[in-house]
Amino acid sequence: MPATAQSPDFVHLHLHTEYSLLDGACRIDRLMDRLKDLGQDAVAITDHGVMYGVVEFYKAAKAAGIKPVIGCEVYVAPRRRTDKVHEFDSGPAHLILLCETETGYRNLCQLVSRAFIEGFYVKPRVDRELLAEYHEGLICLSACLSGELSRKLLRGEYEGAKETALWYRDTFGADNYFLELQDPGLTESREAGAGLIRLSRETGIPLVVTNDAHYLTRADADTQDVLMCVQMGKTVDDPDRMKFDSQQLYVKSGAEMAQLFPDCPEAMTNTRRIADRCQVDFQFGVHHLPKFTLPKGKRSSAVYLRQKAREGFALRYPDAAPAYAQRLDYELDMIGRMGFVDYFLIVGDFIDFARVQGIPVGPGRGSAAGSMVSYCLGITGVDPMKYDLYFERFLNPERVSMPDIDIDFCYIRRQEVIDYVIGKYGADRVAQIVTFGTMAARAAIRDVGRALGYSYAEVDVVAKMVPFAVHMTLDNA
């Protein structure tokens, strides 16, 4: 329903997209349509322990005219992030962190990365030490029933909850820490909420309302339940499985949220205030490449690349026709105009390192095989002239994008190459990336059928009705 005078201004600041893998069911593309239907013009992403949905979320929100608020629901270790004893450390608490500034975004990236690298135990975990070090630019919310405060309040540890709340307030700042009220229809939420309201009155820490959205509409609750079963390898009939006891964790309207908290209008208003404060914008289409370290006596990357390419050309094409030299000059000019001189020198450098160290290197794959410069530098092992390959498929001034050189290293020793690049250019300039696979249509049917308790034979009959084809969807099938 569109926003009206009876539909108060409200922003969802606690929401899980499909990147809360096999848990969140708020599909990003459909989320934006849902928000527009509700008349809401801002929303946060707070996936469980990860940030790899942030760019897709940001682009979709911007395209829909909705303000994206970047955040994460991190896991906080009960003790230190390095403590990994199951009896004490297997139940981390939840905490919502939202980026107010670019510094906050960088700090959140640090927290999430170090949670995986240093604190992973059952979940990627941060601790108070990290939160104190990387708090700047972040707004902190106390999270759901799995947050530290709610857990302590439900155990009757009011003073302990108060001590914890004061630590977070003092760490993040009086204007940057909020007590999170939720009411998904659970008795525990109301009990915890009463304690949080008392804490707010005694400490002055402000309140904010959220709904811990895991799916778009109430009708999607069953779908999300099946998703959880797929995650845990359980069936919907299993009495021992984890299950949400509420069907209220959907993207609600402002009117629905106001009805839940009629005595907390300030907590509703705070959702908008927080969203307005969060000003993080991403810049796309600008390359931030490291500079190649030139050998002593060399003053120009462009001149050095041309020298290296010509040396390789003399070895690769000792009796070349003039057209070959023209092709080399054309490619070098194009690489220079597009600003990728240092990129070629860097790639050539770490491939030379691998070969000197006796680390097997593949001949190169994909469009990079169409580059004579790559061939002359030893980056690829395929002669583009022999096979009449087009350089423009690799680099094209009409479609300016980063060159993509696919190189295979021996999987046993590839880490040596990575370590070499990190050592030469700095750990803050080198990253490894991940790709996501989505469930193919047949696999989705098999997983869902298993979760619903159907026999393998029954599921197999349905799954085999899906045609084998690239990008096949259930709708098309």
C-alpha positions in Angstrom: 0.0 0.0 0.0 1.3 3.5 -0.8 2.4 5.7 2.1 -0.3 7.9 3.5 -0.9 10.2 6.5 -1.8 7.0 8.4 1.4 5.2 7.3 4.2 6.8 9.3 7.7 7.3 8.0 9.7 4.2 8.7 12.9 2.6 7.4 13.8 -1.1 7.7 17.2 -1.1 9.3 17.5 -4.9 10.0 16.9 -7.0 6.8 18.3 -10.2 5.4 18.6 -10.6 1.6 19.3 -13.9 -0.3 22.9 -13.3 0.6 22.2 -14.5 4.1 22.5 -17.9 2.4 19.7 -20.4 2.8 18.2 -18.1 5.5 17.3 -14.7 4.1 14.5 -14.8 1.4 14.3 -11.1 0.6 15.3 -11.3 -3.1 17.0 -8.0 -3.9 15.1 -7.3 -7.1 11.7 -8.0 -5.6 12.6 -6.2 -2.4 12.8 -2.8 -4.2 9.3 -3.4 -5.7 7.9 -4.2 -2.3 9.4 -1.1 -0.8 8.0 1.1 -3.5 4.5 -0.5 -3.0 4.8 0.4 0.7 5.9 4.0 -0.1 9.3 3.5 1.6 12.3 5.3 0.2 15.2 3.8 2.2 16.3 0.4 3.4 19.3 -1.3 5.0 21.1 -4.6 4.2 22.2 -6.5 7.2 23.1 -10.0 6.1 24.4 -12.5 8.6 28.2 -12.1 9.0 28.8 -11.2 5.4 28.8 -8.2 3.0 29.0 -9.9 -0.4 25.5 -8.8 -1.4 26.2 -5.1 -0.8 27.1 -4.0 -4.4 24.1 -5.8 -6.0 21.9 -4.3 -3.2 23.3 -0.8 -3.7 22.9 -0.8 -7.5 19.3 -2.2 -7.3 18.3 0.4 -4.7 19.8 3.3 -6.6 18.1 2.1 -9.8 14.8 2.0 -8.0 15.2 5.5 -6.4 15.6 4.0 -2.9 18.4 5.0 -0.5 20.7 2.1 0.3 22.0 1.8 3.9 25.0 -0.5 4.0 25.4 -2.7 7.1 25.8 -6.2 8.5 24.6 -8.3 11.3 27.9 -9.5 12.8 28.5 -12.3 15.3 30.2 -11.3 18.5 32.3 -14.0 20.3 31.2 -14.7 23.9 34.9 -14.3 24.9 37.8 -13.5 22.6 37.6 -14.2 18.9 40.6 -16.5 19.2 38.8 -18.6 21.9 37.4 -21.7 20.3 36.2 -24.1 22.9 32.8 -25.5 22.0 31.3 -25.4 25.5 32.0 -21.7 25.8 32.4 -20.2 22.3 29.9 -21.9 19.9 27.0 -19.4 20.6 28.1 -15.9 19.4 25.7 -13.0 19.8 24.2 -10.9 17.1 24.9 -7.2 16.6 23.8 -4.8 13.9 26.4 -2.4 12.4 25.4 0.3 9.9 27.8 2.5 7.9 27.4 6.2 8.5 30.4 7.3 6.6 33.0 5.9 4.1 35.3 5.4 7.1 32.5 3.3 8.7 32.3 1.2 5.5 36.0 0.6 5.5 35.9 -0.4 9.2 33.0 -2.7 8.6 34.9 -4.4 5.8 37.8 -4.9 8.3 35.6 -6.3 10.9 33.9 -8.8 8.6 37.2 -9.9 7.0 38.9 -10.4 10.3 35.9 -12.2 11.7 36.5 -14.8 9.0 40.3 -14.8 9.1 40.9 -14.7 12.8 37.6 -15.4 14.5 35.8 -18.1 12.6 34.4 -20.8 14.8 31.0 -22.1 13.7 30.4 -18.5 12.5 32.7 -15.6 11.5 33.1 -13.7 14.8 34.3 -10.4 16.0 35.0 -9.5 19.6 35.1 -6.4 21.8 38.7 -5.7 21.0 37.9 -5.5 17.2 34.8 -3.4 17.8 36.7 -0.9 19.9 39.4 -0.7 17.2 37.1 -0.3 14.2 34.0 1.5 15.7 34.5 4.9 13.9 31.9 5.8 11.4 29.5 3.0 12.4 26.1 3.1 14.0 25.4 0.2 16.3 22.0 -1.5 17.1 21.6 -4.1 19.8 20.0 -6.7 17.4 17.4 -9.4 18.0 16.7 -12.0 20.6 20.1 -13.4 19.8 21.8 -10.1 20.8 23.8 -9.8 24.0 21.2 -7.6 25.7 18.1 -9.6 25.0 19.9 -12.9 26.0 20.9 -11.4 29.3 17.5 -9.8 30.0 15.7 -13.0 29.3 18.0 -14.8 31.8 17.1 -12.2 34.4 20.6 -10.6 34.3 19.4 -7.0 34.2 22.5 -5.5 35.7 24.7 -7.5 33.3 22.6 -6.2 30.4 23.0 -2.7 31.6 26.7 -3.0 31.9 26.9 -4.4 28.4 24.7 -1.6 27.0 26.9 1.1 28.6 30.1 -0.5 27.1 28.6 -0.3 23.6 27.4 3.3 24.2 30.8 4.3 25.5 32.6 2.5 22.6 30.5 3.7 19.7 29.4 7.1 21.2 26.2 8.3 22.8 24.7 9.2 19.4 25.8 6.0 17.7 24.3 3.2 19.8 20.6 2.3 19.9 18.5 -0.3 21.7 16.6 -2.4 19.2 12.9 -3.1 19.8 11.2 -5.9 18.0 7.8 -7.5 18.2 7.3 -10.4 15.9 4.5 -11.8 18.1 6.8 -13.7 20.5 6.4 -13.6 24.3 10.2 -13.5 24.6 10.4 -10.4 22.3 7.9 -8.5 24.5 9.8 -9.5 27.7 13.1 -8.4 26.2 11.5 -5.2 24.9 10.2 -4.3 28.3 13.8 -4.6 29.6 15.2 -2.6 26.8 12.7 0.2 27.4 13.7 0.2 31.1 17.4 0.3 30.1 16.7 3.3 27.8 15.0 5.2 30.6 17.8 4.6 33.0 20.7 5.2 30.7 19.4 7.6 28.1 20.4 5.2 25.3 17.8 5.8 22.5 15.5 3.2 21.1 14.9 2.2 17.5 12.3 -0.3 16.1 13.1 -3.0 13.6 11.5 -6.2 12.3 14.4 -8.5 11.5 12.9 -9.0 8.0 13.8 -12.4 6.4 11.2 -12.5 3.7 9.0 -10.0 1.8 5.4 -10.8 2.7 3.7 -12.9 5.4 2.8 -15.4 2.7 6.5 -16.0 2.2 7.0 -17.4 5.7 6.6 -21.0 4.6 9.0 -20.6 1.7 11.7 -19.3 4.1 11.0 -22.2 6.4 11.7 -24.6 3.6 14.9 -22.7 2.8 16.1 -23.2 6.4 15.4 -26.9 6.0 17.5 -27.1 2.9 20.3 -25.3 4.8 20.2 -27.7 7.7 19.6 -30.9 5.7 16.3 -31.4 7.6 12.7 -31.9 6.6 9.8 -29.7 7.5 8.4 -32.5 9.7 11.5 -32.9 11.8 10.6 -32.0 15.4 14.3 -31.3 16.3 15.1 -28.8 13.5 15.6 -25.1 14.0 12.4 -23.2 13.2 11.3 -19.6 13.4 8.3 -19.4 15.8 6.9 -16.4 14.1 5.4 -15.6 10.7 5.9 -11.9 11.2 9.5 -11.5 10.0 8.5 -9.8 6.7 8.9 -6.4 5.2 6.2 -4.5 7.0 4.6 -1.1 6.3 5.2 1.9 8.5 1.6 1.6 9.7 2.1 -2.0 10.8 5.2 -1.1 12.7 3.6 2.0 14.4 0.7 -0.2 15.5 3.2 -2.6 17.2 4.8 0.3 19.2 2.2 3.0 19.8 4.0 4.1 23.0 7.4 4.5 21.2 7.0 7.2 18.5 10.6 8.4 19.0 11.9 4.9 18.3 10.0 5.0 15.0 11.4 8.4 14.1 14.9 7.2 14.9 14.7 4.8 11.9 14.5 7.8 9.6 17.1 9.7 11.5 19.6 6.9 11.3 18.9 6.3 7.6 19.4 10.0 6.9 22.7 10.0 8.7 24.1 7.1 6.7 25.8 8.6 3.6 27.9 6.0 1.9 28.2 6.1 -1.9 30.2 3.7 -4.1 32.1 4.8 -7.2 32.1 2.5 -10.2 34.0 2.5 -13.4 37.2 4.0 -11.9 40.2 1.8 -11.8 42.6 1.9 -8.8 45.5 -0.1 -10.1 48.8 -0.4 -8.2 51.9 1.1 -9.8 54.4 -1.3 -11.3 57.8 -1.0 -9.6 60.3 -0.2 -12.4 63.8 -1.6 -12.4 66.6 0.8 -11.6 67.4 3.1 -14.4 63.9 2.8 -16.0 61.8 6.0 -15.8 58.7 5.2 -17.8 56.3 2.2 -17.6 55.2 2.8 -21.2 58.7 2.8 -22.5 59.6 -0.3 -20.4 56.5 -2.2 -21.6 57.4 -1.4 -25.2 61.0 -2.6 -24.6 59.8 -5.9 -23.0 57.3 -6.5 -25.7 59.8 -5.9 -28.5 62.3 -8.3 -26.9 59.6 -10.9 -26.7 58.6 -10.1 -30.3 62.1 -10.8 -31.5 62.0 -14.2 -29.9 58.5 -15.2 -30.9 58.6 -13.8 -34.5 62.2 -13.8 -35.7 61.2 -13.7 -39.4 58.0 -11.7 -39.0 56.3 -9.8 -41.8 55.9 -6.0 -41.4 52.2 -6.5 -40.6 53.2 -8.3 -37.4 55.2 -5.4 -36.1 52.3 -3.1 -37.0 50.0 -5.3 -35.0 52.3 -5.1 -32.0 52.5 -1.3 -32.2 48.7 -1.0 -32.5 48.2 -3.1 -29.4 50.8 -1.2 -27.4 49.3 2.1 -28.4 45.8 0.9 -27.4 47.1 -0.4 -24.0 48.7 2.9 -23.3 45.6 5.0 -24.3 43.4 2.8 -22.1 45.7 3.2 -19.1 46.6 -0.5 -18.6 50.4 -0.3 -19.1 51.2 -1.1 -15.4 48.6 -3.9 -15.4 50.4 -5.8 -18.2 53.8 -5.3 -16.5 52.4 -6.5 -13.1 50.9 -9.7 -14.7 54.0 -10.3 -16.7 56.1 -9.9 -13.5 54.4 -12.5 -11.4 54.2 -14.9 -14.2 58.0 -14.5 -14.7 58.4 -15.1 -10.9 56.4 -18.4 -11.1 58.4 -19.7 -14.1 61.8 -18.8 -12.4 60.6 -20.7 -9.3 59.6 -23.7 -11.3 55.9 -23.3 -10.6 53.8 -24.6 -13.6 51.9 -21.9 -15.4 49.1 -22.5 -17.9 49.1 -21.0 -21.5 46.3 -18.6 -20.7 42.6 -18.8 -21.4 39.9 -16.7 -22.9 40.1 -13.4 -24.9 43.6 -12.6 -23.6 44.9 -15.2 -26.1 44.0 -12.7 -28.8 46.7 -10.3 -27.6 50.2 -10.2 -29.3 51.5 -8.2 -26.4 50.5 -10.9 -23.9 52.1 -13.5 -26.1 55.4 -11.5 -26.5 55.5 -10.9 -22.7 55.1 -14.6 -22.0 51.7 -14.1 -20.3 50.0 -16.4 -22.7 51.4 -19.2 -24.8 49.0 -19.0 -27.8 50.1 -17.3 -31.0 47.2 -14.9 -31.9 48.5 -14.5 -35.5 48.7 -18.2 -36.2 45.1 -18.7 -35.2 43.8 -15.3 -36.5 42.6 -14.1 -33.1 41.1 -10.6 -32.6 42.7 -8.3 -30.1 39.5 -6.3 -29.9 37.8 -9.1 -28.1 40.2 -8.6 -25.3 40.6 -4.8 -25.3 38.2 -2.5 -27.1 38.2 1.3 -26.9 34.4 1.2 -27.7 33.8 -0.8 -24.5 36.3 0.3 -21.8 36.6 -2.4 -19.2 39.4 -4.0 -17.2 41.4 -6.5 -19.2 40.6 -10.1 -18.0 43.6 -12.4 -18.2 42.9 -15.9 -16.9 46.0 -17.6 -15.7 46.2 -21.1 -14.3 48.9 -21.9 -11.7 49.8 -25.2 -10.2 47.2 -25.6 -7.4 49.8 -27.0 -5.0 52.1 -23.9 -5.3 49.7 -21.1 -6.3 49.9 -19.6 -2.8 53.6 -18.8 -3.5 52.6 -16.6 -6.4 49.9 -14.9 -4.3 52.4 -14.3 -1.5 54.9 -12.8 -4.0 52.3 -10.3 -5.2 51.3 -9.4 -1.6 54.9 -9.0 -0.6 55.6 -6.7 -3.6 52.5 -4.6 -3.7 51.1 -4.7 -0.1 48.4 -6.8 1.5 46.0 -3.8 1.2 46.3 -3.8 -2.6 45.7 -7.5 -3.2 42.4 -9.3 -2.8 41.0 -12.7 -3.7 37.4 -12.8 -4.9 34.6 -15.3 -4.8 31.9 -16.2 -7.3 28.4 -17.4 -6.4 26.7 -20.4 -7.9 22.9 -20.5 -7.8 20.8 -23.6 -7.6 20.0 -24.8 -11.1 16.3 -25.6 -11.7 16.7 -29.4 -11.3 18.9 -29.0 -8.1 16.3 -26.6 -6.6 13.5 -29.2 -7.1 15.6 -31.9 -5.6 16.6 -29.9 -2.5 13.1 -28.6 -1.9 11.5 -32.0 -2.5 13.8 -33.5 0.0 13.1 -30.7 2.6 9.3 -31.3 2.1 9.8 -35.0 2.8 9.1 -36.5 -0.6 10.8 -39.7 -1.6 13.8 -39.6 -3.9 11.7 -41.4 -6.6 8.9 -38.8 -6.5 11.3 -35.9 -6.6 13.4 -37.5 -9.4 10.3 -37.8 -11.7 9.7 -34.0 -11.4 13.3 -33.0 -11.6 13.8 -34.9 -14.9 10.9 -33.0 -16.5 13.1 -29.9 -16.5 14.9 -29.7 -19.9 18.7 -29.6 -20.1 19.5 -26.1 -21.4 21.7 -23.2 -20.5 20.1 -20.7 -18.0 17.0 -22.9 -17.7 14.6 -21.6 -15.1 11.6 -23.1 -13.4 9.3 -20.6 -15.1 10.7 -21.5 -18.5 10.5 -25.2 -17.7 
